[in-house]
């Protein structure tokens, strides 16, 4: 009987000890809850969280051409993507001119300028490289492309419109080319408006109209002409209404930057014909423009509208530093300068907002022969002011040009 009692007592002490160990592991022997250490299930130790967004830049004049990719986390910090820089090859018979980089609205393609050496006139076209939506990696060879002049993406990201460059010999201008990016095939009927040399293309936020500026200066300088084409949102096919959709008052001569609401558009003048930013109202039914007023008496480069349409950023050609910002009146479209706005050491012509609109990035003006910097800014959603976050400054190779936001 006594031995049976001792055996039961020993088993009870072992069970109580096991409970005590478990409790101590959960709350800590000091009596406070301790978080469990280790790595979440399905994640390898030391693996950083997946980037929320991607940013890309391209080198201009030093070494072989390559695209530099960066992942952005929830704090705005950027780190190089695995495999970056991504070596890219031009289309056969072409060579890079490396002056810029463009991403489609859905972040599926990067378009890189290249000089076409297969024709007599060596015009500049664009090679399109696909982006891996999960890793941000960029393909080594082009998967699509565009013609030699201005381009405009449909808001859906499905259609790409490209045009003959304004400096191309007029008899050879092909007008407007259309590409269906979902099939990588020409839009039926492309090219449109054959024989026209195009100065600028713009698509409204709803994707129903293409606004076209034609360069008429061939032998002697002549004013540009403007017309509006309708877009079939299912096929991308362009139609040119007759009689033409009218424009009331001053006609734009450059790209039109639309407010996200679609109610207003800002005509970005191209010198020497115009160097102003003009405000237009947009007829929601017909797409017709009505000139309202001139908002800026200066040429605005690298125009960026915040996702909510509350602020407009850009670079004025006549000021140094060139970075400027404006508050947008969402009722009238009027622009009001944000007093004291500056980017510090950032270059206004390289400024870009991320997809969330919470962070902005610019290349540093204080670059050296061996390196440059990407500066990170937080965006005040109430005032539009950008505040640099010095701790997130990232050193990058020298020679990088503009930055674009990917997916």
C-alpha positions in Angstrom: 0.0 0.0 0.0 2.8 2.4 0.9 4.7 1.7 -2.3 1.6 2.3 -4.4 1.1 5.7 -2.6 4.7 6.7 -3.3 4.3 5.8 -7.0 1.2 7.9 -7.3 2.8 10.8 -5.5 5.8 10.7 -7.8 3.6 10.7 -10.9 1.6 13.7 -9.6 4.9 15.7 -9.0 6.0 14.9 -12.6 2.7 16.2 -14.0 2.8 19.4 -11.9 6.4 20.0 -12.9 5.4 19.6 -16.6 2.6 22.1 -16.2 4.9 24.6 -14.5 7.4 24.3 -17.4 4.7 24.9 -19.9 3.3 28.0 -18.0 6.9 29.4 -17.6 7.4 29.0 -21.4 4.2 30.8 -22.2 4.3 33.7 -19.7 8.0 33.8 -18.6 9.1 33.1 -15.1 8.9 36.8 -14.3 5.1 36.7 -14.7 4.8 38.6 -18.0 3.7 37.4 -21.4 6.7 36.8 -23.7 6.3 36.6 -27.5 7.4 33.4 -29.1 10.7 33.6 -30.8 11.4 32.0 -34.2 10.2 32.3 -37.7 6.5 32.3 -38.8 5.4 29.1 -40.5 6.3 28.9 -44.1 9.1 31.5 -43.9 12.7 30.7 -44.0 14.9 32.2 -41.2 16.4 35.5 -42.2 14.0 36.0 -45.2 12.8 39.6 -45.4 9.1 40.3 -46.0 8.1 40.5 -49.7 8.3 44.1 -51.1 5.0 46.0 -51.3 6.1 47.8 -54.5 8.9 47.9 -56.9 11.0 50.8 -58.3 13.3 50.8 -61.3 16.1 53.0 -62.7 18.4 52.6 -65.6 22.1 53.6 -66.1 22.8 56.2 -68.8 26.3 56.6 -69.8 28.6 54.3 -67.9 29.1 50.6 -68.6 26.7 48.1 -70.2 23.0 49.0 -70.1 21.1 47.5 -67.2 17.9 48.0 -65.2 18.3 48.5 -61.5 15.4 47.1 -59.5 14.5 47.9 -55.9 11.9 46.6 -53.5 9.9 49.0 -51.2 8.7 48.0 -47.8 6.0 49.5 -45.6 8.4 52.1 -44.2 9.4 53.4 -47.6 12.8 51.8 -47.4 14.2 50.4 -50.6 16.6 47.5 -51.1 18.0 46.0 -54.3 16.0 43.1 -55.8 17.6 39.7 -56.1 19.4 39.6 -59.5 19.6 43.4 -59.8 21.0 45.0 -61.9 19.1 43.1 -64.7 21.1 43.0 -68.0 18.9 43.8 -70.9 19.5 43.4 -74.7 18.0 45.7 -77.4 15.9 44.5 -80.2 17.9 43.0 -83.2 19.6 45.8 -85.2 19.1 48.4 -82.5 21.2 50.0 -79.8 20.1 51.8 -76.6 20.0 55.5 -76.4 19.4 55.3 -72.7 17.6 58.5 -71.9 14.7 57.3 -69.9 12.4 54.6 -68.7 8.6 54.2 -68.7 6.3 51.7 -66.9 2.8 50.8 -68.0 -0.1 51.5 -65.5 -0.3 47.9 -64.4 3.5 47.6 -63.9 3.8 44.7 -66.3 6.3 46.2 -68.7 9.3 48.6 -68.7 9.8 50.5 -71.9 13.4 51.5 -72.7 14.4 53.9 -75.5 16.6 52.5 -78.2 17.9 53.8 -81.5 16.8 52.0 -84.6 19.8 51.6 -86.9 18.0 49.5 -89.5 16.5 52.4 -91.4 17.9 55.4 -93.2 16.9 57.9 -90.5 17.9 56.2 -87.2 14.8 57.1 -85.3 14.2 56.2 -81.6 11.8 53.5 -80.6 11.1 51.7 -77.4 11.8 48.1 -76.3 9.4 46.6 -73.8 10.6 44.2 -71.1 8.3 42.1 -68.9 8.3 42.4 -65.1 7.7 39.4 -62.8 4.9 40.6 -60.6 6.1 38.4 -57.6 9.8 39.0 -57.7 10.1 42.2 -59.7 12.7 40.6 -62.0 13.0 42.1 -65.5 13.3 40.0 -68.6 16.6 40.1 -70.5 15.1 40.4 -74.0 12.2 42.5 -75.2 8.7 41.0 -75.2 6.9 44.0 -76.8 7.8 47.4 -78.2 6.5 50.7 -79.6 7.1 53.0 -82.5 9.5 55.9 -82.5 7.6 58.8 -81.0 5.4 59.7 -78.0 3.5 56.9 -76.3 0.3 56.6 -74.3 -0.9 53.7 -72.2 -4.6 52.9 -71.9 -5.6 53.1 -68.2 -6.5 49.4 -68.3 -2.9 48.6 -69.2 -4.1 46.5 -72.1 -3.4 48.9 -75.0 -0.3 50.9 -75.9 -0.4 53.7 -78.5 2.8 55.0 -80.1 3.4 57.6 -82.7 5.8 58.8 -85.4 8.3 61.2 -83.7 7.8 64.9 -84.5 11.3 65.1 -86.0 10.8 62.1 -88.4 10.8 63.0 -92.1 7.1 63.8 -92.8 6.7 61.7 -95.9 7.6 58.6 -93.8 5.5 59.3 -90.7 3.3 56.3 -89.9 0.8 58.1 -87.7 -0.3 56.2 -84.6 0.5 52.6 -83.9 -1.6 50.5 -81.6 -0.5 47.4 -79.7 -2.6 45.0 -77.7 -0.3 44.1 -74.8 -2.5 41.1 -73.7 -1.8 39.3 -77.0 1.3 41.3 -78.1 -0.4 41.8 -81.5 -1.2 45.0 -83.4 -4.7 46.5 -82.7 -6.9 45.8 -85.8 -6.5 48.8 -88.2 -3.2 49.9 -86.8 -1.4 52.2 -87.8 -4.1 54.9 -87.6 -3.9 58.4 -89.2 -1.1 57.4 -91.5 1.1 60.2 -92.7 0.9 62.3 -89.5 3.9 63.2 -87.4 2.7 63.2 -83.8 3.9 65.6 -81.2 2.0 64.2 -78.1 -0.6 61.6 -77.2 -2.8 61.4 -74.1 -5.6 59.1 -72.9 -8.4 60.2 -70.5 -8.8 58.4 -67.1 -11.8 56.5 -68.4 -9.9 55.2 -71.5 -12.5 56.5 -74.0 -10.6 59.2 -75.8 -7.2 59.6 -77.3 -6.0 63.3 -77.5 -3.6 63.8 -80.4 -1.2 66.7 -81.2 0.1 66.8 -84.8 3.4 68.5 -85.7 2.9 70.4 -88.9 6.4 71.9 -89.1 8.1 70.2 -92.0 9.8 72.8 -94.3 8.6 75.9 -92.5 7.4 76.3 -88.8 3.6 76.0 -88.6 1.3 75.8 -85.6 0.4 72.3 -84.4 -3.1 70.9 -84.9 -5.2 69.0 -82.4 -7.9 66.3 -82.6 -9.6 63.8 -80.5 -10.1 60.1 -81.4 -12.6 57.8 -79.7 -11.3 54.4 -78.3 -13.2 51.2 -78.3 -12.4 50.0 -74.8 -12.9 46.3 -75.8 -10.6 46.3 -78.9 -8.5 49.4 -78.6 -9.5 50.5 -82.1 -9.4 54.2 -82.8 -12.1 56.1 -84.6 -11.9 59.7 -85.9 -15.3 61.3 -85.6 -16.5 63.6 -88.4 -17.3 66.4 -87.8 -14.4 66.5 -85.3 -15.0 66.8 -81.6 -14.7 70.5 -81.0 -12.3 72.3 -78.6 -13.4 75.7 -77.2 -10.8 78.4 -76.9 -7.0 77.9 -76.9 -6.0 74.5 -78.2 -3.3 72.4 -76.4 0.0 71.7 -78.2 1.4 69.1 -75.9 0.5 66.2 -73.6 -2.6 66.5 -71.4 -2.3 65.5 -67.8 -5.8 64.5 -66.6 -7.1 64.9 -63.1 -8.1 61.4 -61.7 -11.8 62.5 -61.7 -11.7 63.1 -65.4 -13.3 66.5 -64.9 -10.2 68.5 -65.7 -7.1 68.3 -67.8 -3.8 70.3 -67.8 -2.3 71.1 -71.2 1.5 71.0 -71.0 2.9 73.4 -73.5 5.9 72.5 -75.7 8.2 75.3 -76.7 8.6 77.3 -78.9 4.9 77.3 -79.6 3.9 77.4 -76.0 5.5 77.2 -72.5 2.5 77.3 -70.3 0.3 74.9 -68.3 -3.3 75.5 -69.3 -6.5 74.3 -67.5 -9.3 72.7 -69.5 -12.7 71.3 -68.5 -13.6 68.0 -70.0 -17.1 67.1 -71.3 -17.9 63.8 -69.7 -20.2 62.8 -72.7 -18.2 63.8 -75.7 -14.6 64.3 -74.3 -14.5 67.8 -75.7 -12.1 70.3 -74.1 -12.9 73.9 -73.0 -10.0 76.2 -72.2 -10.5 77.8 -68.8 -7.3 79.6 -67.9 -3.5 79.5 -67.9 -2.3 78.2 -64.5 1.5 78.3 -64.9 3.5 80.6 -67.2 6.4 78.2 -67.5 7.1 74.8 -69.0 6.5 72.0 -66.5 8.6 68.8 -66.8 8.1 65.5 -65.1 4.5 66.3 -64.0 3.2 64.0 -61.3 -0.4 64.0 -60.0 -0.9 62.4 -56.6 -3.2 59.3 -56.6 -6.1 61.2 -55.0 -5.7 64.2 -57.3 -5.0 66.7 -54.5 -1.5 67.7 -55.4 0.6 68.2 -58.6 4.4 68.0 -58.6 6.9 68.8 -61.3 10.0 70.6 -62.4 9.9 74.2 -63.8 12.5 74.8 -66.5 13.3 78.4 -65.5 14.0 77.8 -61.8 16.9 76.3 -59.9 16.2 74.1 -58.0 13.4 73.2 -60.4 11.1 71.2 -58.0 7.6 72.7 -57.4 4.3 71.5 -55.9 0.8 72.8 -56.2 -2.4 72.1 -54.3 -5.3 71.2 -56.7 -8.8 72.5 -56.1 -10.9 69.5 -56.8 -13.9 71.6 -57.6 -12.4 74.1 -60.1 -9.0 72.5 -61.0 -7.2 75.6 -60.1 -3.5 75.2 -58.9 -2.1 76.9 -55.8 1.6 76.8 -55.2 2.7 75.1 -52.0 4.9 77.7 -50.3 8.5 76.7 -49.4 8.3 73.4 -51.2 11.8 71.8 -51.8 13.5 68.5 -52.2 16.7 69.4 -50.6 19.4 67.6 -52.6 16.8 65.8 -54.7 16.5 66.4 -58.4 12.9 67.5 -59.3 13.1 66.0 -62.8 13.6 62.5 -61.2 10.9 62.7 -58.6 8.4 59.8 -58.5 5.6 58.8 -56.1 5.1 55.2 -55.2 1.8 53.4 -56.0 0.4 54.1 -52.5 1.1 57.8 -52.7 2.7 57.7 -49.2 6.3 57.9 -50.3 8.3 59.7 -52.9 11.8 59.1 -54.3 14.3 61.2 -56.2 17.9 60.9 -57.3 20.4 63.1 -55.5 22.0 66.1 -57.1 25.1 65.6 -55.1 26.3 62.5 -57.0 29.9 61.6 -57.7 31.7 59.8 -60.5 31.4 56.6 -58.6 28.0 56.7 -56.9 24.7 58.5 -56.5 21.8 58.3 -54.0 18.1 57.6 -53.9 16.5 59.9 -51.5 13.3 58.9 -49.7 10.5 61.3 -48.7 7.3 60.8 -46.7 4.2 62.5 -48.3 1.9 64.6 -46.0 -1.5 63.7 -47.3 -3.0 66.9 -45.9 -0.5 69.5 -47.1 1.4 67.7 -49.9 4.7 68.5 -48.4 7.5 66.0 -48.8 9.8 65.4 -45.9 13.1 63.6 -46.5 13.9 60.5 -44.3 17.7 60.6 -44.1 18.0 57.2 -42.5 16.5 55.6 -45.7 18.9 57.2 -48.2 20.3 54.4 -50.5 23.6 54.6 -52.3 23.4 53.5 -56.0 25.9 53.5 -58.9 26.6 56.7 -60.7 24.9 57.3 -64.1 21.3 56.3 -63.1 18.7 58.4 -64.7 15.0 58.6 -64.0 13.1 56.4 -61.5 9.8 54.8 -62.3 7.3 53.0 -60.1 6.6 49.3 -60.9 3.8 47.1 -59.7 
